[in-house]
Amino acid sequence: DAKMGMTFTKLGIHPGMGATYLLPRLIGTARACELLFTGRIIDAEEAERMGILNRIVPREGLPAAVSDLAHELAAAAPIAVRLVKRAVYRGAEQSLADALDLESTQQAATFQTADAKEGIRAVLEKRPPKFIGK
């Protein structure tokens, strides 16, 4: 039942907090312009269709959904997640060649971690991995 909008223009002001930079990169320039120019309020279903939301969760199911996602994230190898996060955010500013170079460097670095060895061992042993962040 959530609703959201970039209502700045309805107030006669310019958007802030990176809205004009981030929103076009998230949903495309045309959709971002429509939302930014009109200040239209959208519901959760439309926000999900546009790619603003990853998923819709009923209000009563929100705590469980947050907990499930937190556990899923915590189960991933922390070094790999940190490096992927860095690559994703840098990728928006890089050429494909630079992004591929960064991925190659970071993949080689993660292959040297104890977590990578544990992850491969866990797959071979058909069990969940126990990452330690090293």
Beta strands, then each sheet from edge to edge (+ up, - down):
strand 1: 3-5
strand 2: 41-43
sheet 1: 1+ 2-
end
